[in-house]
Amino acid sequence: MNAIDAYSKVVEASLAKLSLEREQIEQAAGWLCETLRQDGLLYVTGTGHSHMLAEEVFYRAGGLAAVHPLLDNALMLHEGAIRSSSVERLEGFAQILLKDTDLSARDLLIVASNSGRNAFPIEIVLEAKKRGCKTVAITSLEHSRQVASRHSSMKRLFELADLVIDNAAPYGDAGLSLEGLETKVGPVSSITGIFLMNAIVVRAVELVLQAGVQPEIFVSANVEGNQSTVDIKRWQARIKRL
């Protein structure tokens, strides 16, 4: 068995573990359904590679229009990878990012952070809760329970969010050992995290349809004869990144 086969098994095992999170996924989807019924927004954010989870559900073919990503260039790897790691540890940055948003009790916030130890994901949850907004954390409990918080509260993300979903990633994220190499390779959290995000969305769409509400869904701009029904101007007025 070569590394491709071995990595496939690592990923498949992690995805299989997500069945243990079914109740939490259902809860998050139920909250998102209620948000959509109230014409609220799904706010999503993450730092490091976890920011990809926010991008995955934003302006996405087959995805909800009602998604507001909380992303900033200073937190993005392509603007300076090492610097972004420093910025996510700065206390006060989350408050600045939220300052110009209308995040409120009718909305839902999902925060992705594999370690859950740095200031940004912790503070953005704390700030959202002050506004009465429900918060969901997607994090690695195996990793987070083995590290100390880098925030002055001494709390980790899983200790603060209203709902915690374990992404089943191993400590350090990489899950594959290769002969002759001390360090593991093959990260897991992006794959499981993206599955979790989309699972929450598709279940919420199903629930809101059952409630008699028609959500606005993006259609790929690269489909011939695209007849999108999304009122893009309405969403642009509410979502900065559009």
N, C-alpha and C positions, 0 to 999 in steps of 0.2 A: 504493500500500500504506500503510494507516494504522498507527498504533502497535500496535493489537491484533494485526494480521497480523505485524508486525515482531517483536513480543515472542514470539509463537508460534514463529517461526523460531528465535529465540535459545534458547528453552527446548527445542525439538525437537533443536537441534544439541547442546546440553549433554547431553540424555538419550542421544543417539546415541553420544556419547563414552564413556558408561559401559560400553559393550561392551568397552572396553579394560581394564576392571576385573573382567572375568568370573572370572579365576583367583583374585583376592583375595576376591571375593564368595563363591566356592565354598569357599575356605579358612575364611572367617568362619562360613559355614553349617556346615561340618564341625565346627568347634570348638563351635558352639552345639548341634549334634546330640549331641556327646559330653557336654556340660554337662547336657542334658536326660536322657540315659541314666543319668547319675550323680545325678539328682534335684537338680541345682544350679540356680542362678538366672542369668538374663541381667540384669546390672546395666547401666543406661543413664543417661547424663547429658550435659548440654550447657549452655552459658551463652548469654546474649543470645537471639537468635531460634533458636539451635541447640537450646535446651531443648525446642522443639516436636518434635524427633526422638525425645526420650525419652518425651514424652507420647503421641506417635503410636502407639507399640507397647505402651503400658501400659493395662490394663483396656479392651482394644480389641475390638470385634466382629470376629471372625475372627482374633484374635491370641492369643498364648500367655498362659496364666495365670502362668507362671513368669518374670515380668518385675518387676524391682525398680528403680524410677526413683530416681536420686540427685538430688533437687531440693530447693532451699531457697528460702524467700521472699526472702532477701537477693539471690538471683541472678535473680529474676524481674522482668521489665520492669514488670508491673502494680503492683509494690510500690515502684517508683521507678526509672525507666529509667536515668537518669544515675548514680544510686547503684549500680545493678547492674553497670555498666561498671567502676566503681571496685572493687567487691568481687571481681570475677573476677580482678583484678590482685593481690589480697592473698595473699601467701605464708602458708601455714598453715591456710587455710580448708578445703582439701580434707581435711586430716587430721581436722579437727573433724567434718566431714560423714560421714566413714567410721568414726569412732570407735565408733558404736553399731550398726554392721552386722556381719554374719557373713561378709563377703566372704572367699572362700578359693580354693584351687587348683581346686576342682571347678566354680567359677563362671566366667562370661565377662563382661568389661567392654567396652562400646562407648562411646566418647567422641566427641561431635560438636563440632567447633570449626572454623569456616571459616578463620580466620587461624592458629590453632594457636600463638599467640605468648604468650598470657596465663598467669598462674600457675596458676589453678584446673585447667584441663584437663591441664596438664603435671604438676602435683603429684598429681592423682588417679591418673594412669597410674603414676607412680613408686611411690605407696603401694600400688597394686594389685599391682604386680610384686613388691614386698617380701613380699606374702602368697602369692605363687606363682600368681596369677591371670593368665590370658592377657588381653591388651589389644588392642583394635582402635580405630583412629582413623579417623574420617570427616572429611576436611579438604580444603581447596583447596590443592593443591600449587602452582598458579600464584601464588596469593596468598602463601602461607606462605614460599616460597623468596625472596620479594622484601622480607621484613620481618625485623627483628631480634627475638629473644626478649625478653620482659619478665620472665623468670624468672632467678634468680641462677645457675642452671646454664648459662645462655646457650644452652640447647637449645630447639628447637621441638617441637611435638607429633609431627610426622612422623619426627623423629629419635629418638624414645623408645618409641613404641608397637611392640608385637610385629608388628602387621600394619597397613598403611596403605591406605586406600581413598580415591582421589581423587574428590571430588564434582563435578569438572569445572566448577566455578564460576570466573568470571574474577576477576582482581585487583579488589578493591573490591566484589565480588559482583554489582553492577548490570551489566547487559549490553547495554542499549539506548541508543543516542545519538539525540537528537531535535534537529532544527534549531532554533536559537535558545536552546539550553540547553547550558551548558558541562558540567554534571554529568550523568552517565549515570543512567538509571532502570531499573526492572525487575530486581529481584534474582532470583537463580537457585538459591542453595544450599538453600533450604528444599524446593523441588520435587525436586531431584536427591537430596537427603539422605533425604527421606521414602521415595522409591523404593528407595534402597539399603537402608534399614532393613527395609522390608517384603520386599525380595528375599531378604535374609539369612534372615529368619524363615520365609518360605514354603518356601525350599529346605531349611532345617533341619528343618522339619516333615516334608517329603517323605523326607528321609534317616532321620529317627528312626522313621518308620512302616516304612520298609524294614528297619530293624533290629528290628522287632517290638515297638516301644514305642508306646503310645497317649498322645500328649500331651493335656493339658487345654487346650481352646480356648474362649474366650468366645463366646457367641452374643448378638446384639443384644438388649438388654432391651426393645426396642420392636417385636420380632417377635411376632405373635400366637401364643399357645401355646408360648412359649419354654420349651424343655425342656433347660436348661443342665445339663451333667454336671460342671461345675466345683465342686470341694469348696472353697467360698469360705472356710470357717472354717479349713481347713488352711493356706491361703495367707495369710490375715490374720495368722496366728501368725508368719509368716516375712517378710511384706512390710509395712513400716511404713505406706506410703501407702494401702493398702487399708483 
